[in-house]
């Protein structure tokens, strides 16, 4: 599929996913007929998870991001937002109760597992700035050479 080889704009993609997550969270706050929205909402949640899969795969495969840490933080934040959504979908006040939709807890459990795997993959593929800042980017000898010092 050619579209998968296209360069991905992480920032815009994550923005859209976060908007979709907020939309679902807002939907659950309204007094609506859950049966009318269930199929679409379940599909949207699975779609968000598949997009996060794609972003994580692209992130891990590309070590040349200019600001790798920021991209990792953005993806991890989207994963956190997604986790909050999964919690809200399965909590007692959700309009999508297990008594009406018995398959939902099974779907959400799988999506949670997938999310945890993605988070670990992202976290394992970059060094946070706290750890990286302990190592000089340019050694003292290189700095002296660049500045023309002895």
PEHUDA-V167241 format. One record per residue. N is the residue number from 0. PSI is psi as a letter, one per 40 degrees, with the letter a starting at -180 (999 if undefined). Layout:
# PEHUDA-V167241
N;PSI + N;PSI
This chain:
# PEHUDA-V167241
0;h + 1;d + 2;d + 3;d + 4;e + 5;i + 6;h + 7;h + 8;g + 9;d + 10;d + 11;d + 12;d + 13;d + 14;d + 15;d + 16;d + 17;d + 18;d + 19;d + 20;d + 21;d + 22;d + 23;d + 24;d + 25;d + 26;d + 27;e + 28;e + 29;i + 30;g + 31;i + 32;h + 33;d + 34;d + 35;d + 36;e + 37;d + 38;d + 39;d + 40;d + 41;d + 42;d + 43;d + 44;d + 45;d + 46;d + 47;d + 48;d + 49;d + 50;d + 51;d + 52;d + 53;d + 54;d + 55;d + 56;d + 57;d + 58;d + 59;d + 60;d + 61;h + 62;e + 63;e + 64;h + 65;d + 66;g + 67;d + 68;d + 69;d + 70;d + 71;d + 72;d + 73;d + 74;d + 75;d + 76;d + 77;d + 78;d + 79;d + 80;d + 81;d + 82;d + 83;d + 84;d + 85;d + 86;d + 87;d + 88;d + 89;e + 90;i + 91;d + 92;e + 93;i + 94;e + 95;g + 96;i + 97;d + 98;d + 99;d + 100;g + 101;d + 102;e + 103;d + 104;d + 105;d + 106;d + 107;d + 108;d + 109;d + 110;d + 111;d + 112;d + 113;d + 114;d + 115;d + 116;d + 117;d + 118;d + 119;d + 120;d + 121;d + 122;d + 123;e + 124;e + 125;i + 126;h + 127;i + 128;d + 129;d + 130;d + 131;d + 132;e + 133;e + 134;h + 135;i + 136;d + 137;h + 138;i + 139;d + 140;d + 141;d + 142;d + 143;d + 144;d + 145;d + 146;e + 147;e + 148;i + 149;999
